């Protein structure tokens, strides 16, 4: 559990959460708010208390840290396999760091595709940990690779580490996957998707063959989301929806709106 020694991380989380709701807050203002939440008069007083306090015990709270690779116009999903072409120096450095350690990278979408050097405030907090399965360095130093999405994760802290950005990650628990309602919703989602895409799931096109073998409702939802014509914001919304039933309902609603617009 966090205490006053985690005030800066709490302020960063608060600022990001408010930003997601279009509420602008400076770093100083978020620090002042956290100080008051913790029952301290102001940030200067809290900062002095933090400086004078012993380090917090963290042995029972393991930290998962991964290099970060921002995505301009792509939202990666778990189980998704896709090519990635990395040219930015920080992205190349993130890949090289991952390949030298546990070969896992935190892929997270940036809020503005035109941003060439996105910092923490320019990135969504929730992304996907993925593993490169093919990596080829180009003569100009860029890297072309094929990656496979593994699992959702939420960045609780971003830091610079050498030439790249790294993030402390918290796991994202799935909700509703075991409910009978999820199984019923997944059948409805598959039926709606087949009608939307005008395909027969008994003999689907090659790209969609895996849909016939998936049993987990969450994996079915993620797989279908990859093939829909959606905006980056809509894809990110689906990615961030932890409740599986709610996620499938959102996808069905998006398909319905798309069909009505057509």
Residue, then its C-alpha position, 0 to 999 in steps of 0.5 A: x500500500x502506498x504511503x506519503x513516501x510515494x507522493x510523487x508517484x501518486x501525483x503523477x498518477x492523479x495528473x494522468x487520470x485527470x488528463x484522461x478526463x480533459x482536466x489540466x493540472x500542473x505538476x506542482x498543483x498535483x503535488x499540492x493536492x496529494x499533500x492535502x489528501x495525506x493530511x499535510x498543509x502543503x508540498x514543502x512540508x510533505x517534501x521535508x518529511x519524505x526527505x527525513x524519513x527512512x526508505x520504504x520497505x519494498x521487498x514484498x512489492x516486486x517491481x516489473x520494469x520494461x523498456x518502452x516503445x511508443x507507437x504512433x498510429x497503432x494500438x497493440x493487443x494481447x495475442x496480436x502479431x504485427x510488424x513494427x518498424x522502429x527508426x527513432x533513436x529511443x525506440x531502437x535503444x528500447x529494442x536493444x535493451x530488451x534483446x539484451x535482457x528478457x526480450x520483453x518491451x512495453x508497447x504503448x500508444x502515443x496521444x499524438x501521432x506527429x509527436x517525434x519525441x513523446x514524453x510520459x505525459x504524451x503516452x497512454x498509461x495502459x499498453x501491452x507487453x510484447x516479445x519480438x519474434x523476429x528482429x532485423x537491423x537495417x543498414x541505416x540503423x533502423x530495426x524491423x521486427x515482428x512482435x507478439x502481444x503478451x499481456x495488458x499492463x499499466x505504467x505506474x511510473x516512467x523514467x529515462x534509462x540510458x538512451x530510452x524510456x522505461x516504465x514500472x508496470x502493474x498487471x491488469x487483472x481481467x474481469x468477468x472472463x469466468x462468468x456465464x454471461x461472458x460466454x453468451x456475449x462472446x457467441x453474440x459478438x462472433x455472430x455480429x462480427x460474421x454478419x458485419x464482415x460478411x463471412x462464414x465462421x465455419x469456413x473463414x478466410x485465412x486471416x480469421x481462421x484462429x477465431x474458430x479455435x478461440x475459447x476465452x471470451x477476452x481473447x475473442x474480443x481482442x482478436x475481433x477488435x484488431x480487424x475492425x475499422x476503428x479510430x486509435x481512440x476507440x481501439x485504446x478504449x477497448x484495450x483499457x476495458x478490463x471487464x470482458x463483457x463490457x469490452x464485448x458490448x463496446x465492440x458490438x456497439x461500435x460495429x452497429x454504429x459503423x454499419x449504420x453510418x455506411 
